[in-house]
Amino acid sequence: MAGIGVACGEVKNNNDAGADAEIDAMLGPVNATVLTTIGDGLPDTTAKLLFQDPEGNVVSDTAVDAMGHAQAMLPRGGTVSAIRITTDTATTLSASITTISAVKPGDDLTFGLKASATITNQGGGTTMTATFPLASGATSYQFYTPCGFAGFTTTSPVTLSFRDSCHGATFDLLGVAFGGTSPLFLKLNNVNYQSNGAFSIPVGFGTMANYSVNLTNIPDVVSNLNVSRTTMIQNLPVYGQSIGAGDPPAGSLAVLVPYPQGVGPRSELSISMNRPDAQNNQRHEVHTATLGTSAAVDLGKLQLPWFTGITQTLTGGTWTMVAPGDAPDGMMTRWQGRWTSGTRSVSITWSVVQPAGMAGMTLPRLPVLYSNLDPGQQTVTVTPNFMSLYMADYDNLTGYDELRQIPETLVVPSFGSMGAFVGMPVQRRFILISVFPSTP
């Protein structure tokens, strides 16, 4: 991303300010692509893309092409909305809308989800049978492969389930035994995959080691803290352990989390924090660079605001900031509501992406052509169903200019399955708050 340099001693006059305003108002191409919302990375060819200028005037309203793509010329500050009609019958109308605000010329926006780190739900389903040595005192066993959770049993053998999208010619296997004082594990690498095949696991279950999560700069106001460490097979998180630390001391704390040592390429960490005067918690999430046996996490970095009074309204949502944080990369608010139009039940899910720091969200106004989807243009009673607030700050993004390019991908709650920064070390601070009209 290009930086902006200012010469030493330069003084801007009013003419310079006018020139800057003129540049900001110039038209430029904005590209947009709509993908599905299931994480397969494929285009959603059913969508329409609505481009509006900062005053809400329609610049372009078009169906996407076979690649889910469309383009329009927009000035700085416009919006782009992806509109998907999911049901349209005589009795039911349902739609999902995602609007990205504060768009700039040159943006290349992606709606929907980039392909997940591992696609676990595509292709044919197959099984294999594995015989394994029982562990003393164990009452149940769980097994994991590159497809995720693969099988549960109380005794040997176990039936392992696969999908074609997540296994290769060989696969790694993790087994966890439960029922004793602490979980035991076994691992087996490079197992030959064979549809409907059978194999024996030659190794037994052993004791897990302790992974040390070394926390620094814990805010004194944090009243509850929980640390989890998740094992990954390839790029998929498969098995996690959590340790509650209660009300932690301010400053530093080392938390030991049992883990199956030697499994996977890296670790996934999540530190969840609460404070008594806020409605939300915050998660500090980490993908480490290597597997390792410990990690240092600075909770003084990537701080997000704390909120209370989060309430869904008929056309948006409001909230009150308890304490500010650093400048987040951005936020998304997901609003869902319903109403009755004649004989039809209408249900709308509307996600609005915007810079963080605002004290609320108001749904944009759609043009008249889409008034049947706009709760703000209804003359009948609108019933809010729920609202969710997502906010994120990444250590490798430089703000909203980058987050809005793939916003829905970057605010997915499952950090491990996110279709961005796959296989890379990365940290983010994350908020997800969901409220219902009866629970403001």
C-alpha positions in Angstrom: 0.0 0.0 0.0 1.5 3.3 -1.0 2.4 5.7 1.7 2.0 9.5 1.8 5.1 11.6 2.2 5.2 15.3 3.3 8.3 17.3 2.6 10.0 18.8 5.6 8.9 22.3 6.3 6.0 22.1 3.8 3.1 24.4 4.6 -0.3 23.7 3.0 -2.5 26.6 2.0 -6.2 26.7 1.3 -5.6 25.9 -2.4 -3.8 22.7 -1.3 -6.8 21.7 0.8 -9.1 22.2 -2.1 -6.8 20.1 -4.3 -7.0 17.3 -1.8 -10.7 17.5 -1.6 -10.9 17.3 -5.4 -8.7 14.2 -5.5 -10.9 12.6 -2.9 -14.0 13.2 -5.0 -12.5 11.9 -8.2 -14.1 8.8 -9.7 -12.1 5.6 -10.0 -12.9 1.9 -10.7 -14.1 -0.3 -7.8 -14.1 -4.0 -8.4 -16.3 -6.4 -6.5 -16.6 -10.2 -6.4 -19.3 -12.1 -4.6 -18.3 -15.6 -3.2 -20.6 -18.1 -1.5 -20.9 -18.0 2.3 -19.9 -21.7 2.9 -16.2 -21.2 2.6 -15.6 -23.1 -0.6 -14.3 -20.0 -2.4 -16.6 -20.3 -5.3 -18.5 -17.4 -7.0 -22.1 -16.8 -6.0 -23.6 -16.2 -9.5 -27.1 -15.5 -8.0 -26.0 -12.2 -6.5 -26.5 -8.7 -7.6 -24.1 -5.8 -6.9 -25.4 -2.4 -6.1 -22.9 0.6 -6.3 -24.0 3.9 -4.7 -22.2 7.2 -4.3 -21.9 8.9 -0.9 -25.3 10.5 -1.3 -27.0 7.2 -2.0 -27.5 7.7 -5.7 -27.3 4.5 -7.7 -24.2 4.3 -9.9 -24.7 0.7 -11.0 -27.1 -2.1 -10.3 -26.0 -5.3 -12.0 -26.0 -9.0 -11.8 -22.6 -10.5 -11.3 -20.9 -12.4 -14.2 -19.9 -16.1 -14.1 -17.0 -15.3 -11.8 -19.2 -13.4 -9.4 -17.7 -10.1 -10.5 -18.8 -6.6 -11.4 -17.2 -3.2 -11.6 -18.3 0.5 -11.5 -16.7 3.9 -11.2 -17.2 5.4 -7.7 -16.0 8.4 -5.8 -14.5 8.1 -2.4 -17.0 7.4 0.3 -19.5 5.3 -1.7 -21.0 2.0 -0.8 -21.2 -1.4 -2.5 -23.9 -3.9 -1.6 -24.1 -7.6 -2.5 -27.8 -8.6 -2.6 -28.8 -12.3 -2.5 -32.4 -13.4 -2.7 -32.5 -16.8 -1.0 -36.2 -17.5 -1.1 -38.9 -15.8 -3.3 -42.3 -17.5 -3.3 -45.9 -16.4 -2.9 -45.6 -16.8 0.8 -42.0 -16.2 1.7 -39.3 -13.6 0.8 -35.9 -13.9 2.3 -32.7 -12.2 1.4 -29.2 -11.4 2.7 -27.4 -8.1 2.0 -23.9 -7.1 2.8 -22.9 -3.5 2.5 -19.3 -2.2 2.5 -19.1 1.4 3.4 -16.4 4.1 3.0 -15.3 2.6 -0.3 -12.4 4.2 -2.2 -11.5 4.2 -5.9 -9.1 1.3 -6.6 -10.7 -1.0 -4.1 -11.0 -4.7 -5.0 -13.7 -6.0 -2.7 -14.6 -9.6 -2.0 -18.0 -10.4 -0.5 -18.6 -13.8 1.1 -15.9 -16.1 2.3 -12.5 -16.9 0.7 -11.8 -20.6 0.6 -11.3 -22.0 4.1 -7.8 -23.1 5.1 -9.1 -26.7 4.7 -12.4 -27.5 3.0 -13.9 -30.4 4.9 -17.3 -30.7 3.4 -16.9 -31.3 -0.3 -16.6 -34.4 -2.4 -17.5 -38.0 -1.7 -17.7 -39.4 1.8 -15.7 -42.6 2.7 -14.6 -44.5 5.8 -11.7 -46.5 7.1 -11.4 -48.8 10.1 -8.6 -48.5 12.6 -7.8 -51.0 15.4 -5.8 -49.5 18.3 -4.5 -50.5 21.8 -6.8 -49.5 24.6 -5.6 -47.1 27.3 -5.8 -48.0 31.0 -8.7 -46.2 32.6 -10.0 -44.6 29.4 -13.7 -44.7 28.8 -13.9 -43.0 25.4 -11.7 -42.1 22.4 -11.8 -39.4 19.8 -9.8 -39.4 16.6 -8.8 -36.6 14.2 -7.4 -36.4 10.7 -6.8 -33.6 8.2 -10.6 -33.7 7.7 -11.1 -32.7 11.4 -13.1 -34.9 13.9 -13.1 -38.3 12.3 -14.6 -40.7 14.8 -15.7 -41.5 18.4 -15.7 -44.9 20.1 -15.7 -46.4 23.6 -13.6 -49.4 22.4 -11.4 -50.6 19.5 -11.8 -50.5 16.5 -12.9 -47.0 15.4 -14.5 -46.0 12.1 -12.9 -42.9 10.6 -14.9 -40.7 8.3 -13.4 -38.7 5.4 -14.4 -36.3 2.6 -12.5 -36.1 -0.7 -11.8 -32.4 -0.2 -9.5 -32.9 2.8 -7.5 -36.1 2.5 -4.6 -37.0 0.2 -2.8 -40.3 -0.5 -1.6 -40.3 3.1 -2.9 -38.6 6.2 -1.8 -37.9 9.8 -3.9 -39.3 12.7 -4.4 -38.0 16.3 -6.2 -40.0 18.9 -7.2 -38.7 22.3 -8.3 -41.0 25.2 -10.6 -39.7 28.0 -11.6 -41.0 31.4 -8.5 -40.8 33.4 -7.1 -38.0 35.4 -5.9 -36.2 32.2 -6.3 -36.9 28.5 -3.8 -39.3 26.8 -2.9 -39.2 23.1 -1.4 -41.1 20.3 -0.2 -39.9 16.9 0.5 -41.7 13.6 1.9 -40.0 10.5 1.7 -40.8 6.8 -1.1 -43.4 7.0 -2.0 -44.7 3.6 -5.5 -43.7 2.7 -7.7 -46.4 1.2 -11.4 -46.1 0.8 -13.2 -48.7 3.0 -9.7 -49.9 4.1 -8.5 -51.1 7.5 -5.3 -50.7 9.4 -3.8 -51.2 12.8 -2.3 -48.4 15.0 1.0 -49.8 16.3 1.6 -47.2 19.0 -0.2 -46.8 22.3 -1.4 -43.8 24.2 1.0 -41.5 26.1 0.9 -38.6 28.5 0.4 -35.1 27.2 3.0 -32.4 27.9 2.3 -28.9 29.0 2.4 -25.9 26.7 3.4 -22.7 28.4 1.4 -19.6 27.4 3.4 -16.7 28.9 1.1 -13.6 29.2 2.4 -10.1 29.7 0.7 -6.7 30.2 -2.6 -8.2 31.5 -4.8 -5.2 32.3 -5.7 -4.9 36.0 -9.4 -4.4 35.0 -9.6 -7.9 33.5 -11.8 -9.9 35.9 -11.8 -13.3 34.2 -9.3 -14.9 31.8 -9.3 -18.2 30.0 -6.4 -19.7 27.9 -6.9 -22.4 25.2 -4.4 -24.1 22.9 -5.5 -26.0 19.8 -3.7 -28.7 17.9 -3.6 -28.4 14.2 -3.2 -31.1 11.5 -1.9 -29.3 8.4 -3.8 -26.0 8.5 -6.9 -27.3 10.3 -7.5 -26.8 14.1 -8.7 -30.2 15.4 -8.4 -30.6 19.2 -8.2 -28.0 21.9 -7.7 -27.8 25.7 -8.7 -24.8 27.8 -7.5 -23.7 31.2 -9.4 -21.1 33.3 -7.2 -18.6 35.1 -10.0 -16.8 37.0 -9.3 -13.2 38.0 -5.6 -12.9 36.9 -3.0 -10.7 38.5 -2.2 -7.5 36.6 1.0 -7.8 34.6 2.4 -11.2 33.9 1.1 -14.8 34.2 2.2 -18.2 32.8 -0.5 -20.7 32.1 0.2 -24.4 31.4 -2.1 -26.1 28.9 -1.9 -29.9 28.3 -1.3 -30.7 24.6 -0.3 -33.6 22.4 3.3 -32.7 21.7 4.8 -33.2 18.3 1.5 -32.9 16.4 1.0 -30.4 13.6 3.0 -27.5 12.1 2.1 -24.8 14.6 -0.1 -23.9 17.5 -3.4 -22.0 17.7 -3.9 -20.0 20.9 -6.9 -18.0 22.2 -6.9 -15.9 25.3 -10.4 -14.8 26.3 -10.9 -11.8 28.7 -13.8 -10.2 30.5 -14.2 -7.1 32.6 -17.1 -6.6 35.0 -18.4 -3.3 33.5 -18.6 -4.5 29.9 -21.1 -6.6 27.9 -18.5 -8.1 25.6 -15.4 -10.2 26.0 -12.3 -10.0 23.9 -10.3 -12.8 22.4 -6.6 -12.4 21.6 -5.9 -15.1 19.0 -2.5 -16.3 17.8 -1.2 -18.6 15.1 2.4 -19.3 16.1 5.2 -19.4 13.5 6.3 -22.9 14.6 5.0 -25.8 16.8 7.2 -25.1 19.8 6.5 -25.8 23.4 5.6 -22.2 24.6 4.6 -18.8 23.3 4.7 -15.3 24.6 1.6 -13.2 24.2 1.5 -9.4 24.9 -2.1 -8.5 25.9 -1.2 -4.9 25.8 -1.2 -5.0 22.0 -4.2 -4.9 19.6 -6.6 -3.7 22.4 -10.2 -3.2 21.3 -12.9 -1.1 22.9 -15.2 -2.4 25.6 -18.9 -1.9 25.2 -22.2 -2.0 27.1 -25.8 -1.2 26.4 -25.6 -3.0 23.0 -29.2 -2.8 21.6 -30.8 -3.7 18.3 -33.1 -1.0 16.8 -35.7 -1.2 14.0 -33.1 0.0 11.5 -29.7 -0.7 13.1 -28.1 -0.8 16.5 -26.6 1.3 19.3 -24.0 0.8 22.0 -22.0 2.7 24.6 -18.2 2.5 24.9 -17.0 1.7 28.4 -13.3 2.0 27.5 -11.4 2.8 24.3 -8.8 0.6 22.8 -6.3 1.0 20.0 -7.5 1.8 16.5 -9.2 -1.4 15.2 -9.0 -2.4 11.6 -12.8 -2.4 11.2 -16.1 -3.8 12.2 -19.2 -5.5 10.8 -22.7 -5.4 12.3 -25.2 -8.1 11.3 -28.8 -7.2 11.6 -31.7 -9.6 11.2 -35.4 -8.8 11.2 -38.8 -9.7 9.7 -42.2 -8.3 8.8 -45.3 -9.3 6.8 -46.0 -7.7 3.4 -49.4 -8.7 2.3 -49.5 -12.5 2.3 -45.7 -12.8 2.4 -43.4 -13.3 5.3 -40.3 -11.3 4.8 -36.9 -12.0 6.5 -33.8 -10.0 5.9 -30.2 -10.5 7.2 -28.2 -7.3 6.5 -24.4 -7.0 7.3 -22.9 -3.6 7.3 -19.1 -3.2 7.2 -17.7 0.1 8.4 -14.7 1.7 10.1 -14.6 0.9 13.9 -15.1 3.6 16.5 -18.7 4.6 15.6 -21.3 4.6 18.4 -23.8 2.6 16.4 -24.9 1.4 13.0 -27.7 2.6 10.8 -28.8 0.5 7.9 -28.2 2.3 4.6 -31.2 3.3 2.5 -31.7 1.1 -0.6 -33.1 2.6 -3.8 -36.9 2.3 -4.4 -36.4 -0.8 -6.6 -35.3 -2.7 -3.4 -37.7 -1.1 -1.0 -39.3 -4.5 -0.3 -36.0 -5.5 1.3 -35.4 -2.3 3.3 -36.8 -2.3 6.9 -36.5 1.5 6.9 -39.0 1.8 4.1 -41.8 -0.4 5.6 -45.2 0.9 6.6 -45.9 -2.3 8.6 -44.5 -3.4 11.9 -40.8 -4.5 11.7 -39.7 -7.1 14.3 -36.0 -7.3 15.0 -34.7 -10.8 15.6 -31.1 -10.4 16.6 -28.0 -8.3 16.0 -24.3 -9.3 16.1 -21.4 -7.0 16.4 -18.0 -8.1 15.0 -14.8 -6.1 15.5 -11.2 -7.1 14.6 -7.7 -5.8 14.8 -4.8 -7.7 13.1 -1.1 -7.4 13.7 -0.4 -7.6 9.9 -3.1 -5.2 8.6 -2.8 -1.4 8.4 -6.4 -0.5 9.0 -9.8 -0.3 7.3 -8.3 0.2 3.9 -7.2 -3.4 4.0 -9.9 -5.0 6.1 -12.7 -3.9 3.8 -11.2 -5.7 0.9 -12.2 -9.1 2.4 -14.3 -8.1 5.4 -16.5 -11.2 5.9 -13.5 -13.5 5.7 -11.6 -11.5 8.3 -14.4 -11.4 10.9 -15.3 -15.1 10.8 -15.4 -16.3 14.5 -13.4 -19.4 13.7 -9.8 -18.0 13.5 -8.4 -21.4 12.5 -10.6 -22.0 9.5 -10.2 -18.5 8.1 -9.5 -18.3 4.4 -6.7 -15.6 4.9 -3.1 -15.8 6.0 -3.2 -19.6 5.7 0.0 -21.1 7.1 1.2 -17.7 8.3 2.0 -16.6 11.8 -0.7 -14.0 12.7 -2.4 -12.4 15.7 -5.8 -10.7 16.0 -7.9 -9.3 18.8 -11.6 -10.1 18.2 -15.0 -9.2 19.5 -18.3 -11.0 18.7 -21.4 -9.8 20.6 -24.9 -11.1 19.8 -28.0 -9.5 21.3 -31.7 -10.2 21.0 -34.4 -7.6 21.4 -35.4 -9.0 24.9 -31.8 -8.8 26.1 -30.4 -5.3 25.5 
